[in-house]
Amino acid sequence: MTPLQHAAFRGRKDMVELLLANGADVNADKHENSYSTLMFAALSGNTDVTRQVLEAGAKVDHVNSVGRTAAQMAAFVGQHQCVSVINNFFPKEKLLYYTKPQGFEKEPRLPPEMAPALCTMINMPDLHPVKLCLYLQDHPGLLDNYTGIVKVFEHLCEKSMKARDTNDIFALKTHYYSVLFKTAGKMQSEKGSIDGLIKSLIKGRESDGFPEFQEKFLRQVLREFPYAESELLQQMVRNLANTQIVSISLCATGAYQ
C-alpha cells in the first residue's frame, strides 16, 4: 500500500491533497491484490476523498485481482454514496471530444479554453440552480458559448440513455444542465445579465417565502426530459402526481449527490 492509498483509506483529505501536490501517482498499482487509490477512497466511505482522487485522474475502470472495480467494491460494503460519486463523475478526457470539430462540423461545440470550467461545473456536488448561476457569473465565457454547450449536454444525455448500460441519473443531470444553460443563456443575450434569473430563483412567495419560481423551473426540467421511458423519471413523476407546488429536489433521487 502506498502512502497515498493509506491516506485515502483513512479518509485523510488533507494528507491526500499534500501527497498529490508532491507528485504521488493516483493510479499506482503496487498493491498485492491490485487495489487502487480510488478503491481505498471508496472503501473509506469518504465522498470528499473519493471525489478528490477522481479529480486527480483516478481510473474508474481499474479492476483488482478478483475483477472488481472501485464502485463495485464500495457497493459490496455498503458505501453507496461513494458509488454515486464514482458513477456520476465526468472525466475531463470525455469532454475534450467536444473541443474538436466532429463529422461535418466546421467549429467545435465547445471552445477548448472553456473545457476546464465546464468540467468543474459538471462535477460540482451542489447542483442548486442558484449555485450554478453564480458559477456562470464567475465564468462568463460559458454563457457566451451557451448554444454549443447546450448541444454538448443534449448529446451526453442521448448517449447516457442509449448506452448498453443506461445511466438515467447522468442523463437527467445533463438534461438539467441543458435547460439551465438555455434559460440563462437566453437571458444573458437579451438582458446582458442573469441577475434577474438569480433573483427569481431566490425570491420567495409572499405568503410563506416558498421559492415558487424555482419549483416551477425544476418541474419544467422533468417535463422536458425527452425520454419518457426512463424509470427514474417515471418514479419522480409518480411522486409529484398528487402534489401541488411544494418543494421538490432533484437531489432527493441521489442523482446529484
N, C-alpha and C positions, 0 to 999 in steps of 0.2 A: 504494500500500500504506500502510495506516495504521500508526502506531506499535504498536498492539495486534496487528495482523496480523503485523508484523515480529517482535515478541517471541514470538508463538505459533509462527511458522515456525522460530525459533531454539530453541524448546523452553525458553524462559526463564520458568519458573513464577513466580519472584519478581517479574519485571517485569510479567508478565501480571496478577498479583494487584494490583500497585501501580496499573497503568493502569485496571483495572476499578474499584478503590476510588475512583479520582478521576474516574469518570464516563465512561470510554471506552465507546463503543457496540459491543457484541459483534456486532451484526448490521449494521454499517456496510457499505454497498455502493458503495464508491468505487473498487474495483479495475477496471482497464480490461477485464479478462476476467471480471468479476463473481465473483472468488474471495472467499469469506467467511473470517472468522476461524477458523471451525471447519475449513474446508478446509486452511488453513495449519497448524493444530494437528495435524490428521490426517496431513498430508504429512510433518510433522516426525518422526513415529513416537513421540512422547512421549505415553504414555497418561495421565499425570497432567495435562498441559496440556490434552489433549483433553477429559478429564472436567471440568476446571476451567471451560472455556468453555461446555460443555454446562450446567453448574450455573448459569452466569451468564445462561442463556436463549438460547443459540445455536440457530438454527433448523436442524433436521436435514434438512429437505426442500428447502432452497435449492439451486438449480442454477446452474452457471456458464454461460459463453457457448456451451459445446458440450453443454449439457444434462446434466451430471454432478453428482451430489450429493457431499458430503464423503466418505461411506462408499465410494462407487464410485471416487472418486479415490484414496483410501487403498488400496483393494483392487488397483487398477491398478499401484501402485508397490510392492506387497508389504507394506504396513503393516497386517497382518491383526489385530494386537492392537488397534489403533485402530479398525478396522472393528467388532470385537467390542464395544468400549466404546460406540461410537455406536449400534449396533443394539440393545444391551441397556439403553440409558439410558431412564429413565422420567421424562418431564417432569411437573412438578407440576400443570400445567394439566389433564392427563388424570385426575389423582387428584381434582381438585375436583369432577368429575362426581358422585362418590360422597358428597359432603358435602351434597347436596340430595336430598330425597325424590324417588324416581322412580316413575312409574305409580301404583299403589295404596298405595305405602309411606306410612306416617304419620310415620316418622322416617328420617333418612338412615342409611345403613350406616356412615358414618364421620363422627364429630363434626368440624366444621370446624377446631377447635383442635388436632386430632390429625394433620391432613394434613401439616404440615411435618415432624414427627418420622417419620411413616411413609414419606414420600417419601425422606427421607435414608436410612432403613433399606433401602428397596428398591434404592437406588443405591450401597450400600456395596460396595466392591470385594472385601472379605474376608467371605465368607459362611460361615465356620466356625460350626457351631451354638453353640459356647461363646461366641464373639464376639457373636453375635446375642442370646443370652440375657443377656449382660452389658449389652448396649444396652437390652434390655427392662427390666432392673432400673433403669436410669437414666431410663427413660421409662415409669413405672408406668401412666400413662393409657392406653397402648396395650393392656396386658393387661386393664385394666378394661373395655375395649370389644372384647375379642377375638372375640366371636361375630360382630359386624358386620364386623370386619376379615377374618375367615375368608371371609365371603361376598364381600367385595371381591376377594380373591385368587382365589376359585373362578370369579368372573365374568371376571376378567382372563385366567385360564388358558383358559377356554372361548373367549373372543374370539380369543386367540392361535392356537388350534388350528382355529377355524372361519373365520378370515380368508382372504381371497383368496390372500394370500401367508402361508402357515402359518409361524409362528415357534415351532418346537419348543423352542428354547432358553429363550425367555422363558416359555413355558407351563410347562416343567418347573421353572423358577425360582420362579414364582408358586405352583405346587403345593407346592414345598418349603417356602415361607413359610407356606402354609395349614396344613400338617401341624405345623410348628413352633409356630404360634400355638395350634392346638388342644391340643397336648401341654402347652405352657407355661401356657396359659390355664386348662386344667382343673386343673393342679397348683396354680396361684395361687388358684383358687376353693376347692379342697379343703384346702390346707395353709397358705394365706396367704403363700406364698413359693415361689420357683422355685429356691431354694438346692439342694434335693435333686436336681433335674434337672441343674443345672450340675455338681454333684459326680459324678453318674452318667456324664455325658458326658466328664468329665475322667479318672475313675478307670480305671486300667489293670488288666489281668488279672494275677493274682499270679505266674503262671509266667513271663511275658515283658513285662509292662507294656503289652500291647496294649489300646487302648480298645474293648473288645468291645461295650459298650452303644451307643457312638457309631456303631460299624459297623452294628449291627442297626437303629439309627434310620434311617440313610441307606438301608439296604436297604428298610426299611418305606416310605420316601418313593417309591422306584421301584415297589414292589409295588402301592401305592395310586394310582399315576398313572392317571387314568381313560381315557387314550387309547392303547390297546394298539397302534394302527396307527402310532404315532409312530416314525419311522426312528431318531431319537436314542435313544428308549427301547429299541428292539429291539437297537441296537448295544451299549448298555450291558448289557442282559440277556445277550447272547451272550458278552460279555467276562467276565461273572460266572458263567456257567452251570457251568463246570467248576472253580470255585474254592471253597475253604472260607471261613470267616470270616477274611478277610485284609483289609488296608487298602484301601479304595476311596475315591475322592474325586470328587464331582460336578464339582469344578473341573477335573478332568482332561479333561473334554469340551470345555472352552472356554466352558462355559455361564456361569461365574461369574468370568470374568476382568475 
